[in-house]
Amino acid sequence: MINMKRTFKEAIRHRRSHYALTDQSPISDDEILDIINTAVLTVPSANNSQTSRIVLLLGDQHRKLWDIVGETFRRRLSPEKFIKLEEKIKKSFSSGYGTVLFFEDTSEVRKLQEKFPVYKESYLKYSHHTNAIHQYAIWVMLEDAGFGASLQHYNPVIDDEVKKNWNLPEDWELIAEMPFGISLETPPVKTKLPLEKQVFKFS
């Protein structure tokens, strides 16, 4: 089991995007899986629909994913643009320890749309909200365990190859990819809008 070293507030303040990763891990693979399981068992979903699906790729399976990304985009980009992407893949993604893939099961979303037709258009949004909470929860827990991670979106371009390679259901929609590993760099400080432009209180 993962023991959070920080308070929740400290943990979310610590989470950042890391783009220089190594293939080392500070914890066991079982502990990584426990992070995934904890998110899946605790993240809320609309009507308890539980539409999110998570795939954890480690070792050769992790590297295979980024080979797929590289080969897919090699056919779509100019040589000049692909060289930049290839460097990023090698340094920031495939160089890491693993990747978490986030999916939504659209067959379950359709069941909700049929059951509650008045909310038909909203349920797709709700499912993506649920998926985003899974992403954030897993990201924070990975960082708290000693990893660096980032959130990527090479979907939907890679969707067909990903589902084919791991024999995943056609109804699963790929939402995001999260490569992780021990980080080699400290992320730069990000500028933030003044709170008074984002937070409003009425009493």
VENHUVEN-V743823 format. One record per pair of residues at least 4 apart in sequence whose C-alpha atoms are under 7 Angstrom apart, sorted by sequence separation. I is the first residue (numbers start at 1). J is the second residue. D is the distance in Angstrom with one decimal. If there is no record, write none. Layout:
i->I j->J d->D
i->I j->J d->D
//
This chain:
i->6 j->10 d->5.6
i->7 j->11 d->6.1
i->8 j->12 d->6.3
i->9 j->13 d->6.3
i->10 j->14 d->6.2
i->11 j->15 d->6.5
i->27 j->31 d->6.2
i->28 j->32 d->6.5
i->29 j->33 d->6.2
i->30 j->34 d->6.1
i->31 j->35 d->6.4
i->32 j->36 d->6.7
i->33 j->37 d->6.1
i->34 j->38 d->5.9
i->35 j->39 d->6.4
i->36 j->40 d->6.3
i->37 j->41 d->6.0
i->38 j->42 d->6.2
i->39 j->43 d->5.6
i->44 j->48 d->6.7
i->45 j->49 d->5.7
i->57 j->61 d->5.4
i->58 j->62 d->4.8
i->59 j->63 d->6.5
i->60 j->64 d->6.0
i->61 j->65 d->6.5
i->62 j->66 d->7.0
i->63 j->67 d->6.3
i->64 j->68 d->6.2
i->65 j->69 d->6.4
i->66 j->70 d->6.1
i->67 j->71 d->6.1
i->68 j->72 d->5.9
i->69 j->73 d->6.2
i->70 j->74 d->5.9
i->71 j->75 d->6.7
i->72 j->76 d->7.0
i->73 j->77 d->5.9
i->77 j->81 d->6.0
i->78 j->82 d->6.1
i->79 j->83 d->6.2
i->81 j->85 d->6.6
i->82 j->86 d->5.9
i->83 j->87 d->6.3
i->84 j->88 d->6.4
i->85 j->89 d->6.1
i->86 j->90 d->6.3
i->87 j->91 d->6.2
i->88 j->92 d->5.5
i->89 j->93 d->4.9
i->90 j->94 d->5.4
i->91 j->95 d->5.6
i->92 j->96 d->7.0
i->105 j->109 d->6.7
i->106 j->110 d->6.1
i->107 j->111 d->6.5
i->108 j->112 d->6.6
i->109 j->113 d->6.3
i->110 j->114 d->6.2
i->111 j->115 d->6.1
i->112 j->116 d->5.9
i->113 j->117 d->5.3
i->116 j->120 d->6.5
i->119 j->123 d->6.2
i->122 j->126 d->6.2
i->123 j->127 d->6.1
i->124 j->128 d->6.4
i->125 j->129 d->6.2
i->126 j->130 d->6.3
i->127 j->131 d->6.3
i->128 j->132 d->6.1
i->129 j->133 d->6.4
i->130 j->134 d->6.5
i->131 j->135 d->6.3
i->132 j->136 d->6.2
i->133 j->137 d->6.0
i->134 j->138 d->6.1
i->135 j->139 d->6.0
i->136 j->140 d->6.1
i->137 j->141 d->6.3
i->138 j->142 d->6.0
i->139 j->143 d->6.3
i->140 j->144 d->6.1
i->141 j->145 d->6.2
i->142 j->146 d->6.6
i->143 j->147 d->4.7
i->154 j->158 d->6.3
i->155 j->159 d->5.8
i->158 j->162 d->6.1
i->159 j->163 d->6.2
i->160 j->164 d->6.1
i->161 j->165 d->6.0
i->162 j->166 d->6.3
i->163 j->167 d->5.4
i->164 j->168 d->6.7
i->193 j->197 d->6.8
i->195 j->199 d->5.6
i->196 j->200 d->6.8
i->6 j->11 d->5.6
i->45 j->50 d->5.8
i->57 j->62 d->4.7
i->77 j->82 d->5.6
i->89 j->94 d->5.8
i->90 j->95 d->5.6
i->142 j->147 d->5.5
i->143 j->148 d->5.6
i->163 j->168 d->4.6
i->113 j->119 d->6.6
i->163 j->169 d->6.8
i->113 j->120 d->4.5
i->163 j->170 d->7.0
i->74 j->82 d->6.0
i->113 j->123 d->6.5
i->139 j->149 d->6.8
i->109 j->123 d->6.6
i->109 j->124 d->6.6
i->159 j->174 d->6.2
i->70 j->86 d->6.5
i->156 j->174 d->6.8
i->155 j->174 d->6.2
i->155 j->175 d->6.7
i->155 j->176 d->6.8
i->66 j->89 d->6.8
i->153 j->176 d->5.0
i->152 j->176 d->5.7
i->153 j->177 d->6.1
i->151 j->176 d->6.7
i->152 j->177 d->5.0
i->151 j->177 d->5.9
i->152 j->178 d->6.0
i->151 j->178 d->4.7
i->66 j->94 d->5.7
i->150 j->178 d->5.6
i->2 j->31 d->6.3
i->149 j->178 d->6.5
i->150 j->179 d->6.1
i->1 j->31 d->6.0
i->149 j->179 d->5.7
i->150 j->180 d->6.9
i->63 j->94 d->5.3
i->149 j->180 d->4.3
i->148 j->180 d->5.6
i->149 j->181 d->6.6
i->1 j->34 d->6.4
i->147 j->180 d->6.3
i->148 j->181 d->5.6
i->147 j->181 d->5.2
i->148 j->182 d->5.5
i->147 j->182 d->4.8
i->148 j->183 d->4.9
i->62 j->98 d->5.3
i->146 j->182 d->6.8
i->147 j->183 d->6.5
i->62 j->99 d->5.8
i->59 j->97 d->6.7
i->58 j->97 d->6.5
i->59 j->98 d->6.6
i->58 j->98 d->4.5
i->57 j->98 d->5.6
i->58 j->99 d->6.7
i->57 j->99 d->5.2
i->56 j->99 d->6.1
i->57 j->100 d->6.2
i->56 j->100 d->4.7
i->55 j->100 d->5.8
i->56 j->101 d->6.4
i->54 j->100 d->6.9
i->55 j->101 d->5.0
i->54 j->101 d->5.7
i->55 j->102 d->6.7
i->54 j->102 d->5.0
i->53 j->102 d->6.2
i->54 j->103 d->6.1
i->53 j->103 d->4.9
i->52 j->103 d->5.8
i->53 j->104 d->5.8
i->52 j->104 d->4.6
i->53 j->105 d->6.7
i->51 j->104 d->5.6
i->52 j->105 d->6.2
i->51 j->105 d->5.3
i->51 j->108 d->6.1
i->51 j->109 d->6.8
i->107 j->171 d->5.9
i->106 j->171 d->5.4
i->105 j->171 d->5.8
i->106 j->172 d->6.0
i->105 j->172 d->4.5
i->106 j->173 d->6.6
i->104 j->172 d->5.5
i->105 j->173 d->6.4
i->103 j->172 d->5.9
i->104 j->173 d->5.1
i->21 j->91 d->6.6
i->103 j->173 d->5.2
i->104 j->174 d->6.6
i->20 j->91 d->5.7
i->21 j->92 d->5.5
i->103 j->174 d->4.4
i->20 j->92 d->4.8
i->23 j->95 d->5.7
i->25 j->97 d->6.6
i->102 j->174 d->6.1
i->103 j->175 d->5.3
i->19 j->92 d->4.6
i->22 j->95 d->5.4
i->23 j->96 d->4.4
i->24 j->97 d->5.8
i->102 j->175 d->5.5
i->21 j->95 d->5.8
i->22 j->96 d->4.8
i->23 j->97 d->4.1
i->102 j->176 d->5.3
i->21 j->96 d->4.9
i->22 j->97 d->6.6
i->101 j->176 d->6.1
i->102 j->177 d->6.4
i->51 j->127 d->6.5
i->101 j->177 d->4.8
i->100 j->177 d->5.9
i->101 j->178 d->6.4
i->99 j->177 d->6.7
i->100 j->178 d->4.9
i->52 j->131 d->5.8
i->99 j->178 d->5.2
i->100 j->179 d->6.4
i->46 j->126 d->6.3
i->99 j->179 d->4.1
i->98 j->179 d->5.8
i->99 j->180 d->6.0
i->98 j->180 d->5.6
i->96 j->179 d->6.4
i->97 j->180 d->5.9
i->98 j->181 d->6.7
i->96 j->180 d->5.4
i->97 j->181 d->4.7
i->45 j->130 d->5.4
i->96 j->181 d->4.4
i->44 j->130 d->6.7
i->72 j->158 d->6.8
i->93 j->179 d->5.5
i->69 j->158 d->6.4
i->43 j->133 d->6.7
i->43 j->134 d->6.4
i->39 j->134 d->6.0
i->39 j->137 d->6.2
i->39 j->138 d->6.3
i->36 j->138 d->6.4
i->35 j->138 d->6.5
i->35 j->141 d->6.5
i->26 j->146 d->6.1
i->15 j->140 d->5.7
i->12 j->140 d->6.1
i->15 j->143 d->6.2
i->11 j->140 d->6.4
i->18 j->148 d->5.3
i->18 j->149 d->5.2
i->19 j->150 d->6.9
i->17 j->149 d->5.8
i->18 j->150 d->5.6
i->11 j->144 d->6.3
i->17 j->150 d->4.6
i->5 j->144 d->6.7
i->4 j->144 d->6.4
i->25 j->181 d->6.4
i->24 j->181 d->6.2
i->25 j->182 d->6.4
i->23 j->181 d->5.7
i->24 j->182 d->5.9
i->21 j->180 d->7.0
i->22 j->181 d->5.4
i->23 j->182 d->7.0
i->21 j->181 d->5.1
i->22 j->182 d->5.3
i->21 j->182 d->5.5
i->22 j->183 d->6.4
i->21 j->183 d->4.7
i->20 j->183 d->5.7
i->21 j->184 d->5.9
i->20 j->184 d->5.4
i->18 j->183 d->6.3
i->20 j->185 d->6.2
i->18 j->187 d->6.4
i->16 j->187 d->7.0
//
